Amino acid sequence: MIEMVKRKSRNLPDVGKIEIEDYSFSYYDEDTRDIIFEPRVYHQRYQRSFDILINPRWRKDIKIITEYGCGEYKLMNYFKYFLSLRKINFVDIDAKLLKEKLPFIRMCDYHYSERRFNPLQVTAFEGSISDPDDRILNSDVVIGIEIIEHLYPDTLEAVPYVIFHSVRPKIVIFTTPNADFNEALPKFKGIRHPDHKFEWTRQQFESWALNIILRFPEYEVSFFGVGKGPSGTEHLGCCSQMALFLRKDISDQINRLPLLKCWCGKHYQGGPNCLMCHPLIPFGICSYMTKSKKFENIEENYLIFYKEIHSVDFLYIDDDRRTDEEKLMEIMICNMNHEILYGEKSCYVPLYKIISTQQFGVLISEEEAAEILRNYGFLVQKQFVKDDIGPVVSEEKLCVQYIADDEI
């Protein structure tokens, strides 16, 4: 179990603990003289992002995700069947790589059973994280997996203003290598990748993130590691580090933010500033846009910086009029029946075994599944069960009670 570490500053509210099951491990391999991570660290970064976004506190609010530095579209494997998601934007400066990897986002299986429950549009853009394109300004989530260490100083300087002022997503996730961990890497010299402009220690990364929320106080930030090292390296932290930024109206559903004040004195709530204030231009120390590309169109309050490479609409079951809750219940009951041994009249089934399918992967969190099952009259409580995941033989798990119907 891992918990996000909150670095508290004065006047920062507590976001509460977000617990994520972590079955990863690592060891030194004598043959390769290297550290073996299981699963590989890049898998863990995306899995942690998924585990965060599936949290029932905000899952239903996530409709649009934008990922920067996404050349290989790895995020697709984890979010293709994310229930509430309606649009994914991939943005990268490497147009050649985006085109080479297009098969990863194109539909390759038109079988009815592989279709989503809801529509999903996926678009790939050539563009820079330092330019606030009009087409991504409605993003609910922005993700940057191992991107900031590849940025030159001027681009890195623009990132907070573009993301936290122009886009203003509900959730922002950044990861970057942990330089503290480098001394644990066998055969390590210099930096991990020749294109890295820097590699930050945990203190440096946290300082950068805390500086962002000082400039943009409507956000709060938490930190945790990704990629646990072998025994004896705990003092160095993890191989990679993650910062989770939450907009306060999302993290605190009870105490909503007051009305924000526009620079000209007008009030607005959640929407764009007035045209007079030029809301798309980052403010503060960084008051420029990179103009790295020729713009297709520049109008007042309307900017297109990115070049669209490809867009695809995924097939979905458009004749299914059931609610998401009804669809999830059918899946969970079907999975529950597969877990029951023949002849059993009553037993407890762990929720983690019924919240996923082979083709869709994990659909919801255990907490959200428990709420749905209770609404349908099922008994859900913690029970000690034999665990087939991880090193623990028997552990207390959240389970649903199964009672067989009497035969007629």
C-alpha positions in Angstrom: 0.0 0.0 0.0 1.4 3.4 -0.9 0.1 6.8 0.2 0.7 10.1 -1.4 3.0 12.3 0.7 1.6 15.7 1.2 4.2 18.4 1.7 2.2 20.9 3.7 2.8 24.7 3.5 1.0 27.4 5.4 -2.6 27.9 4.3 -2.7 24.7 2.3 -5.8 22.5 3.0 -5.3 18.8 3.6 -6.4 16.8 0.5 -6.7 13.6 2.6 -5.0 10.3 2.0 -5.3 8.5 -1.3 -4.3 4.9 -0.9 -3.2 2.8 -3.9 -2.4 -0.9 -3.8 1.3 -1.4 -4.8 2.5 -4.9 -5.6 5.6 -3.8 -7.5 9.1 -5.0 -6.5 12.6 -4.9 -7.7 15.9 -6.8 -7.3 19.5 -6.8 -8.4 20.2 -9.2 -11.2 23.6 -10.8 -11.0 23.7 -11.8 -14.6 22.9 -8.4 -16.2 24.3 -6.5 -13.2 21.3 -4.3 -13.3 18.1 -3.6 -11.3 15.0 -5.5 -12.5 11.7 -3.8 -11.9 8.5 -5.8 -11.9 6.5 -4.4 -13.6 8.7 -2.1 -15.5 8.8 1.4 -14.3 7.1 3.0 -17.3 4.2 0.6 -16.8 4.0 1.6 -13.1 3.9 5.3 -14.1 0.8 4.9 -16.2 -0.8 2.4 -13.8 -0.4 4.9 -11.0 -2.0 7.6 -13.1 -4.9 5.3 -13.9 -5.2 4.3 -10.2 -5.4 8.0 -9.3 -7.9 9.0 -12.0 -10.2 6.1 -11.2 -10.8 7.4 -7.7 -14.6 7.7 -7.2 -14.2 11.3 -5.8 -13.6 12.5 -9.4 -13.8 9.7 -11.9 -17.2 10.7 -13.3 -15.9 14.3 -13.8 -13.1 13.1 -16.2 -14.3 13.5 -19.8 -11.2 14.8 -21.6 -7.5 13.9 -21.0 -4.5 15.6 -22.7 -1.1 13.9 -22.6 2.1 15.8 -23.5 5.2 14.0 -24.7 3.1 11.0 -25.7 4.9 9.9 -28.9 4.2 6.2 -28.5 0.6 6.5 -27.2 1.3 4.2 -24.2 -1.6 5.8 -22.3 -4.1 4.1 -24.7 -3.5 0.7 -23.1 -4.7 2.0 -19.8 -7.5 4.5 -20.7 -9.1 3.0 -23.8 -12.1 1.7 -21.8 -12.2 4.4 -19.1 -15.9 4.7 -18.7 -16.5 8.4 -18.4 -13.8 9.4 -20.9 -15.0 11.0 -24.2 -11.8 12.4 -25.7 -8.0 11.9 -25.5 -5.6 14.5 -26.9 -2.0 13.4 -27.6 0.5 16.2 -28.1 4.1 15.8 -29.0 6.7 17.9 -30.9 7.9 14.9 -32.9 5.5 14.6 -35.8 7.5 11.7 -37.4 7.2 9.6 -34.2 3.5 10.4 -33.9 2.9 9.2 -37.5 5.0 6.0 -37.1 3.0 5.0 -34.0 -0.5 5.7 -35.3 -1.4 2.0 -35.4 -1.5 2.1 -31.6 -4.6 4.5 -31.7 -6.3 3.2 -34.8 -9.1 0.8 -34.5 -7.8 -2.7 -35.4 -10.7 -4.9 -34.0 -14.2 -4.1 -35.0 -15.8 -7.0 -33.2 -18.9 -5.9 -31.3 -17.6 -7.3 -28.0 -14.6 -5.0 -28.2 -16.6 -1.8 -28.5 -16.8 0.8 -25.8 -19.9 1.5 -23.8 -19.6 5.2 -24.7 -18.1 7.2 -27.6 -14.4 8.2 -27.5 -12.5 10.4 -29.9 -8.7 10.2 -30.0 -6.6 13.0 -31.6 -2.9 13.3 -32.2 -1.4 16.8 -32.4 2.1 18.0 -33.3 2.8 20.8 -30.9 4.6 22.1 -27.8 3.6 22.0 -24.2 4.5 25.7 -24.0 1.7 26.7 -26.4 -1.9 26.8 -25.2 -3.9 25.6 -28.2 -7.6 26.4 -28.1 -8.6 22.8 -28.7 -7.2 21.5 -25.5 -8.3 24.3 -23.1 -11.3 22.2 -22.0 -9.2 19.3 -20.8 -10.2 17.8 -17.4 -6.8 16.1 -16.9 -3.3 16.9 -18.2 -0.6 14.3 -17.9 3.1 14.7 -18.5 5.0 11.4 -18.1 8.8 11.9 -18.0 8.6 15.1 -20.1 9.8 18.1 -18.1 13.4 16.8 -17.9 13.5 17.0 -21.7 12.5 20.7 -21.8 14.8 23.7 -22.3 14.6 26.4 -19.6 12.4 28.8 -21.6 9.9 26.0 -22.4 10.0 24.7 -18.8 9.3 28.3 -17.6 6.2 28.5 -19.7 4.7 25.2 -18.6 3.1 26.4 -15.3 1.4 29.4 -17.0 0.1 27.4 -19.9 -1.2 24.4 -17.8 -2.4 26.1 -14.6 -3.6 29.5 -16.0 -4.7 28.8 -19.6 -5.9 25.2 -19.5 -6.8 25.1 -15.8 -7.6 21.3 -15.7 -9.1 19.6 -12.7 -6.1 17.3 -12.3 -2.5 17.5 -13.4 0.1 14.7 -13.2 3.8 15.1 -13.8 6.5 12.5 -13.4 10.3 12.9 -13.7 13.3 10.7 -12.8 14.5 10.9 -9.2 18.2 11.9 -9.2 18.6 10.7 -5.6 18.1 7.2 -6.9 20.8 7.4 -9.5 23.5 6.2 -7.2 21.6 2.9 -6.8 21.7 2.2 -10.5 24.6 -0.1 -11.4 26.9 1.1 -14.2 25.4 4.5 -14.0 27.3 7.5 -15.3 26.1 11.1 -15.9 22.4 11.2 -16.7 19.9 8.5 -17.6 19.2 9.7 -21.1 21.3 11.9 -23.5 18.3 14.2 -24.2 17.8 15.0 -20.5 18.4 18.7 -19.8 18.5 18.1 -16.0 17.5 15.4 -13.5 16.0 16.6 -10.2 16.3 15.3 -6.7 13.2 14.9 -4.6 13.8 18.2 -2.9 14.2 20.0 -6.3 11.1 18.5 -7.8 9.0 19.3 -4.7 10.4 22.9 -4.7 9.3 23.3 -8.3 5.8 22.0 -7.7 5.3 23.9 -4.5 6.3 27.1 -6.3 3.6 26.4 -8.8 0.8 26.3 -6.2 2.1 29.5 -4.7 1.6 31.2 -8.0 -1.7 29.3 -8.7 -3.3 29.0 -5.2 -6.4 27.3 -6.6 -4.3 24.1 -6.8 -2.8 21.8 -4.2 -0.1 19.2 -4.7 0.9 15.8 -3.3 4.0 13.7 -4.0 4.9 10.0 -4.1 7.4 7.7 -5.6 7.1 5.2 -8.5 9.4 2.2 -8.9 10.5 0.9 -5.6 14.2 0.0 -5.4 15.7 -3.2 -4.0 16.1 -3.6 -0.2 18.7 -1.2 1.2 17.8 1.7 -1.2 14.8 3.0 0.7 16.7 6.2 1.8 17.1 7.1 -1.9 13.4 7.1 -2.6 12.0 5.5 -5.8 13.3 5.3 -9.3 10.8 8.0 -10.5 8.7 10.6 -8.7 5.2 11.9 -9.3 3.4 15.2 -8.5 -0.4 15.2 -8.4 -2.0 18.6 -8.6 -5.7 18.8 -7.7 -7.8 21.9 -8.3 -9.4 22.6 -5.0 -13.0 22.5 -6.2 -12.4 18.9 -7.2 -10.4 17.8 -4.1 -12.9 19.5 -1.8 -16.4 18.8 -3.0 -18.0 20.3 0.1 -16.2 23.6 0.4 -16.4 25.0 -3.2 -14.1 27.7 -4.3 -15.5 31.3 -4.1 -16.0 33.2 -7.3 -12.7 34.1 -8.9 -12.0 37.7 -9.9 -11.0 38.7 -13.4 -8.0 41.1 -13.9 -10.4 43.8 -15.1 -12.5 43.5 -12.0 -15.3 41.4 -13.4 -16.3 38.1 -11.7 -16.6 34.7 -13.3 -16.9 31.2 -12.1 -14.9 28.4 -13.9 -15.3 30.0 -17.4 -12.8 32.1 -19.4 -11.9 35.6 -18.5 -13.3 38.4 -20.5 -11.8 39.2 -23.9 -10.2 42.4 -22.6 -8.0 40.3 -20.3 -6.5 38.0 -23.0 -6.8 34.9 -20.9 -4.7 32.7 -23.2 -1.5 34.7 -22.6 0.4 33.3 -19.6 1.0 35.9 -16.9 3.7 36.6 -14.3 7.4 36.2 -15.0 6.8 34.4 -18.2 4.7 36.7 -20.4 5.4 35.3 -23.8 4.3 32.4 -26.1 7.0 30.4 -27.8 5.6 30.9 -31.3 7.5 27.7 -32.2 5.1 27.0 -35.1 3.2 29.1 -37.6 -0.3 29.6 -36.5 -3.2 28.5 -38.7 -5.4 31.2 -37.2 -5.1 33.9 -34.7 -8.2 35.8 -33.5 -9.0 37.5 -30.3 -9.4 34.8 -27.7 -9.0 32.0 -30.3 -5.6 30.4 -31.0 -4.5 27.3 -32.9 -0.9 26.3 -32.3 -1.0 22.6 -33.0 -1.1 20.7 -36.2 -3.6 17.8 -36.2 -1.9 14.6 -37.3 -4.8 12.1 -37.0 -8.1 11.7 -35.3 -10.2 8.6 -34.8 -13.7 7.9 -33.3 -13.8 4.6 -31.6 -16.8 2.3 -32.2 -19.2 2.0 -29.3 -22.4 0.2 -28.6 -24.8 3.0 -29.5 -28.0 1.0 -29.1 -27.4 0.3 -25.4 -29.6 2.6 -23.4 -28.6 1.3 -19.9 -26.9 3.6 -17.4 -23.2 3.1 -16.7 -24.2 1.7 -13.3 -26.5 -1.0 -14.9 -23.7 -2.0 -17.3 -21.2 -2.3 -14.5 -23.6 -4.4 -12.4 -24.0 -6.9 -15.3 -20.2 -7.2 -15.6 -19.7 -7.6 -11.8 -22.5 -10.2 -11.5 -21.1 -12.1 -14.5 -17.6 -12.1 -13.0 -19.0 -13.1 -9.6 -20.6 -16.2 -11.1 -17.3 -17.2 -12.7 -15.6 -17.0 -9.3 -18.1 -19.2 -7.5 -17.2 -22.9 -7.2 -19.9 -25.3 -8.4 -22.3 -26.2 -5.6 -21.4 -23.3 -3.3 -24.4 -21.8 -1.6 -22.7 -18.8 0.1 -19.3 -17.2 0.0 -17.4 -13.9 -0.2 -15.8 -12.8 -3.4 -13.1 -10.1 -3.4 -14.1 -7.0 -5.2 -10.8 -6.7 -7.1 -11.8 -10.0 -9.0 -15.1 -8.6 -10.3 -14.3 -5.0 -11.3 -12.4 -5.8 -14.5 -12.8 -7.8 -17.8 -10.2 -9.4 -20.0 -10.9 -7.0 -22.9 -11.7 -3.8 -20.9 -9.3 -4.1 -18.0 -10.2 -2.5 -14.6 -13.3 -0.4 -15.0 -13.9 1.2 -11.5 -12.3 1.3 -8.1 -13.3 -1.1 -5.3 -14.8 1.8 -3.4 -17.1 2.7 -6.2 -18.0 -0.9 -6.9 -18.9 -1.3 -3.2 -21.3 1.7 -3.4 -23.0 0.3 -6.5 -23.4 -3.2 -5.0 -24.8 -1.9 -1.8 -27.4 0.2 -3.8 -28.5 -3.1 -5.4 -28.9 -4.8 -1.9 -25.6 -6.7 -1.8 -23.7 -7.1 1.5 -20.1 -5.7 1.1 -17.6 -5.9 3.9 -14.0 -6.8 4.7 -13.1 -10.5 5.0 -9.9 -12.5 5.2 -9.4 -14.3 1.9 -6.6 -16.2 0.2 -4.9 -13.7 -2.0 -3.5 -14.7 -5.4 -1.9 -11.3 -6.0 1.4 -10.3 -4.4 3.4 -12.0 -1.7 0.6 -12.0 1.0 -1.0 -15.4 1.4 -4.1 -14.2 3.4 -5.2 -10.6 3.7 -8.3 -8.7 4.7 -10.0 -7.6 1.5 -13.2 -5.8 0.6 -15.6 -8.5 -0.5 -19.2 -9.0 -1.7 -21.4 -11.8 -0.2 -22.7 -14.3 -2.8 -25.8 -16.3 -1.9 -27.0 -18.8 -4.4 -30.7 -18.8 -5.4 -32.6 -21.8 -4.3 -33.4 -24.2 -7.1 -37.0 -24.5 -8.0 
